[in-house]
Amino acid sequence: MKKKLGIGIGVLVVIIVVAVFFIYSSLDSIIEKAIEKYGSEITQTTVSLDGVKISPTSGQGALMDLQIGNPRGFSSDYAFRIGTIKIILDVKSITKDPIVIKEILIDKPSVIYELAAAGNNFDTIAKNVQAYGGTSGKKTKETGDKKEGKEGPKLVIEKLRISNGEVNVSAAALKGKKITTKLPDIYLKDIGKDKGGATPGEVVEKIMARLTQGIGSAVGSLNLDQLLGGVSDIQEGLGSAAKGAGEELNKQLDETGKKLKSLFK
């Protein structure tokens, strides 16, 4: 009996070891799929990664070429793009709840802030994120429980820094011309720590709120004369038909600038 029990325990240990090894050896693909899946669902855009490399022993690694696309109604190549993101995971937390990310360093992100008839792309993405958060947090009338399936794993991010970024302002009437300005550095810490972990939706919502604020500050501090001057240069070569479109854009940019500046007084 004891011999059989010992064999059973031995088999169980082997299964556990194999399971843990599978998780660790598949860590890169698990993270990549999770980011693309939840990122796309939460922002309602196409989120893609070119690859993930995480050391299963140290937890240090990188995410390569992360790109967040645009919502419907916007035509620029992307909303947000980063060549490399450095990351440090607490590997002991990978099989636990919450998963702890010690540090995320995002260097030199490229942002395209696009003005269109419906508004701008980052406000639209922020609304999508808020809508996702509201849906995942609703309680069913029958049970009072939160809806299942959309929340995903709980996360704690101890440090997150976005630095050396740039914002490119784009609009249809600028005919491909972009105005570039610096994105203020962003630093966040202990995301989800006070509540035992945050859902992917809550994490993205918090980051998007600060990112949108930083972009708004950058665009609001631009010299509108520079923007309007760029439109005027285009108008000179396009004649009276383009002039009307340029005047409409001037009005839109002016109103946008006033609104943004009022937010950051």
C-alpha positions as CSV (number, residue, x, y, z in Angstrom):
1,M,0.0,0.0,0.0
2,K,2.8,2.4,1.0
3,K,4.7,1.5,-2.2
4,K,1.6,2.3,-4.3
5,L,1.1,5.6,-2.4
6,G,4.7,6.5,-3.0
7,I,4.5,5.8,-6.7
8,G,1.3,7.9,-6.9
9,I,3.0,10.8,-5.1
10,G,6.0,10.5,-7.4
11,V,3.8,10.6,-10.5
12,L,2.0,13.7,-9.1
13,V,5.3,15.4,-8.5
14,V,6.5,14.6,-12.1
15,I,3.2,16.0,-13.5
16,I,3.6,19.2,-11.5
17,V,7.2,19.7,-12.6
18,V,6.3,19.1,-16.2
19,A,3.4,21.6,-16.0
20,V,5.6,24.2,-14.4
21,F,8.3,23.5,-17.0
22,F,5.8,23.9,-19.8
23,I,4.6,27.2,-18.5
24,Y,8.2,28.5,-18.1
25,S,9.3,27.2,-21.5
26,S,6.2,28.6,-23.2
27,L,6.4,31.9,-21.3
28,D,7.3,34.0,-24.4
29,S,4.4,32.8,-26.5
30,I,1.9,32.9,-23.6
31,I,2.8,36.6,-23.0
32,E,2.7,37.5,-26.7
33,K,-0.7,35.9,-27.2
34,A,-2.1,37.5,-24.0
35,I,-1.0,41.0,-25.0
36,E,-2.4,40.7,-28.5
37,K,-5.7,39.1,-27.3
38,Y,-6.5,41.4,-24.4
39,G,-4.9,44.5,-26.0
40,S,-7.1,44.1,-29.1
41,E,-10.2,43.4,-27.0
42,I,-9.7,46.3,-24.6
43,T,-8.8,49.0,-27.1
44,Q,-11.0,47.7,-29.9
45,T,-8.0,48.2,-32.3
46,T,-5.4,45.7,-33.7
47,V,-2.6,45.2,-31.2
48,S,0.4,43.3,-32.5
49,L,3.8,42.2,-31.3
50,D,6.8,41.0,-33.3
51,G,8.1,38.9,-30.5
52,V,8.7,38.3,-26.8
53,K,11.9,37.2,-25.1
54,I,11.7,36.6,-21.3
55,S,14.3,34.7,-19.2
56,P,12.5,32.0,-17.2
57,T,15.1,32.3,-14.5
58,S,15.7,36.0,-14.0
59,G,12.4,37.3,-15.4
60,Q,14.2,39.9,-17.4
61,G,13.3,40.3,-21.1
62,A,11.9,42.4,-23.8
63,L,8.8,42.9,-26.0
64,M,9.7,43.8,-29.6
65,D,7.8,46.1,-31.9
66,L,4.5,46.6,-30.1
67,Q,2.0,48.4,-32.2
68,I,-1.5,49.7,-31.3
69,G,-3.6,50.4,-34.4
70,N,-6.3,53.0,-34.9
71,P,-10.0,52.7,-34.4
72,R,-12.4,53.0,-37.3
73,G,-12.6,56.4,-38.9
74,F,-8.8,57.1,-38.6
75,S,-6.3,56.5,-41.4
76,S,-2.8,57.0,-39.9
77,D,-0.5,54.0,-39.9
78,Y,-0.9,53.5,-36.1
79,A,-1.7,55.3,-32.9
80,F,1.2,54.0,-30.8
81,R,4.4,52.2,-31.6
82,I,7.4,51.1,-29.6
83,G,10.5,49.3,-30.9
84,T,11.5,47.6,-27.7
85,I,10.0,47.4,-24.2
86,K,12.2,46.2,-21.4
87,I,10.4,44.2,-18.7
88,I,11.2,42.4,-15.4
89,L,8.8,39.8,-14.2
90,D,8.6,38.2,-10.7
91,V,8.9,34.7,-12.1
92,K,7.7,33.2,-8.8
93,S,4.3,34.9,-9.3
94,I,3.7,33.5,-12.8
95,T,1.6,30.6,-11.5
96,K,0.0,32.7,-8.8
97,D,-2.7,35.4,-8.6
98,P,-1.8,38.2,-9.0
99,I,1.1,38.1,-11.5
100,V,3.7,40.7,-10.4
101,I,5.6,42.7,-13.0
102,K,8.5,44.5,-11.2
103,E,9.3,47.0,-13.9
104,I,8.3,48.1,-17.4
105,L,10.6,50.5,-19.3
106,I,9.2,52.0,-22.6
107,D,11.8,54.1,-24.4
108,K,11.2,56.3,-27.5
109,P,7.6,55.5,-28.2
110,S,6.1,57.1,-31.4
111,V,2.6,58.5,-31.1
112,I,0.4,59.6,-34.0
113,Y,-2.3,62.0,-32.7
114,E,-4.8,62.1,-35.6
115,L,-7.6,64.7,-35.9
116,A,-10.6,63.6,-37.9
117,A,-14.2,64.6,-38.3
118,A,-15.2,62.3,-35.4
119,G,-12.6,63.8,-33.0
120,N,-9.1,62.4,-32.3
121,N,-7.9,58.8,-32.2
122,F,-6.7,58.7,-28.6
123,D,-10.0,60.0,-27.2
124,T,-11.7,57.3,-29.2
125,I,-9.4,54.6,-27.9
126,A,-9.8,55.9,-24.3
127,K,-13.6,55.7,-24.7
128,N,-13.2,52.1,-26.0
129,V,-11.1,51.2,-22.9
130,Q,-13.6,52.8,-20.5
131,A,-16.5,50.9,-22.3
132,Y,-14.6,47.6,-21.9
133,G,-14.0,48.3,-18.2
134,G,-17.6,49.1,-17.7
135,T,-18.7,45.9,-19.4
136,S,-16.3,43.7,-17.6
137,G,-17.3,45.2,-14.2
138,K,-21.0,44.9,-14.6
139,K,-22.9,42.5,-12.4
140,T,-25.6,40.2,-13.6
141,K,-29.1,40.8,-12.3
142,E,-29.6,37.1,-11.6
143,T,-26.5,36.4,-9.5
144,G,-24.9,39.7,-8.7
145,D,-21.6,38.2,-9.8
146,K,-19.2,39.9,-12.2
147,K,-19.4,38.6,-15.8
148,E,-16.8,36.0,-16.5
149,G,-14.5,35.7,-19.4
150,K,-13.4,39.3,-20.0
151,E,-11.4,40.1,-17.0
152,G,-8.3,37.9,-17.5
153,P,-5.5,37.4,-15.0
154,K,-4.9,39.9,-12.2
155,L,-1.7,42.0,-12.4
156,V,0.5,44.2,-10.2
157,I,2.9,46.5,-11.9
158,E,5.4,48.0,-9.5
159,K,7.1,50.4,-11.8
160,L,6.2,51.7,-15.3
161,R,8.1,54.4,-17.1
162,I,7.5,55.9,-20.6
163,S,10.3,58.3,-21.7
164,N,11.8,60.0,-24.7
165,G,8.6,59.8,-26.7
166,E,7.3,62.0,-29.5
167,V,3.9,63.0,-30.7
168,N,3.1,63.5,-34.4
169,V,0.0,65.5,-35.1
170,S,-1.8,64.4,-38.2
171,A,-4.9,65.6,-40.1
172,A,-6.3,65.0,-43.5
173,A,-6.1,68.6,-44.7
174,L,-2.4,68.6,-43.9
175,K,-1.9,66.3,-46.9
176,G,0.7,64.1,-45.2
177,K,2.4,66.9,-43.3
178,K,2.9,66.2,-39.6
179,I,3.8,68.5,-36.7
180,T,6.1,66.8,-34.1
181,T,6.4,67.5,-30.4
182,K,7.9,65.8,-27.3
183,L,5.7,63.5,-25.2
184,P,6.2,64.3,-21.5
185,D,7.8,61.4,-19.6
186,I,5.2,59.3,-17.7
187,Y,5.9,57.4,-14.4
188,L,3.5,55.1,-12.6
189,K,4.0,52.8,-9.7
190,D,2.2,50.1,-7.8
191,I,-0.6,49.6,-10.3
192,G,-3.1,47.2,-8.8
193,K,-1.1,46.7,-5.6
194,D,-3.6,48.3,-3.2
195,K,-6.4,45.9,-4.3
196,G,-4.5,42.6,-4.7
197,G,-4.2,43.0,-8.4
198,A,-5.9,44.8,-11.3
199,T,-7.5,43.2,-14.4
200,P,-5.9,43.9,-17.8
201,G,-8.7,46.3,-18.6
202,E,-8.1,48.3,-15.4
203,V,-4.3,48.4,-16.1
204,V,-4.8,49.6,-19.7
205,E,-7.4,52.2,-18.5
206,K,-5.0,53.6,-15.9
207,I,-2.1,53.8,-18.4
208,M,-4.3,55.2,-21.2
209,A,-5.6,57.9,-18.9
210,R,-2.0,59.1,-18.1
211,L,-0.9,58.7,-21.7
212,T,-3.9,60.6,-23.1
213,Q,-3.2,63.3,-20.5
214,G,0.4,63.5,-21.6
215,I,-0.5,63.7,-25.3
216,G,-3.1,66.3,-24.5
217,S,-0.5,68.4,-22.7
218,A,2.0,68.0,-25.6
219,V,-0.6,69.0,-28.3
220,G,-2.0,71.8,-26.1
221,S,1.4,73.3,-25.7
222,L,2.1,73.4,-29.5
223,N,2.2,76.8,-31.1
224,L,-1.0,76.8,-33.1
225,D,0.5,79.4,-35.4
226,Q,2.9,76.7,-36.5
227,L,0.0,74.3,-37.2
228,L,-2.1,76.9,-39.0
229,G,1.0,78.1,-40.9
230,G,1.5,74.6,-42.2
231,V,-2.0,74.6,-43.5
232,S,-1.5,78.0,-45.2
233,D,1.5,76.7,-47.0
234,I,-0.6,73.9,-48.4
235,Q,-3.4,76.2,-49.3
236,E,-1.2,78.3,-51.5
237,G,-0.5,75.4,-53.8
238,L,-4.0,74.0,-53.9
239,G,-6.2,76.9,-54.7
240,S,-9.6,78.0,-53.5
241,A,-11.1,74.4,-53.3
242,A,-8.5,73.4,-50.7
243,K,-8.7,76.8,-49.0
244,G,-12.2,76.0,-47.6
245,A,-11.0,72.7,-46.2
246,G,-8.0,74.4,-44.7
247,E,-10.1,77.0,-43.0
248,E,-12.3,74.3,-41.5
249,L,-9.2,72.5,-40.2
250,N,-7.9,75.8,-38.8
251,K,-11.1,76.2,-36.9
252,Q,-11.0,72.6,-35.7
253,L,-7.4,72.9,-34.5
254,D,-8.0,76.2,-32.8
255,E,-11.0,74.8,-30.9
256,T,-9.0,71.6,-30.0
257,G,-6.1,73.7,-28.8
258,K,-8.3,75.9,-26.6
259,K,-9.9,72.9,-25.0
260,L,-6.6,71.1,-24.4
261,K,-5.0,74.3,-22.9
262,S,-7.9,74.8,-20.6
263,L,-7.4,71.3,-19.2
264,F,-3.8,71.9,-18.2
265,K,-3.9,75.4,-16.7
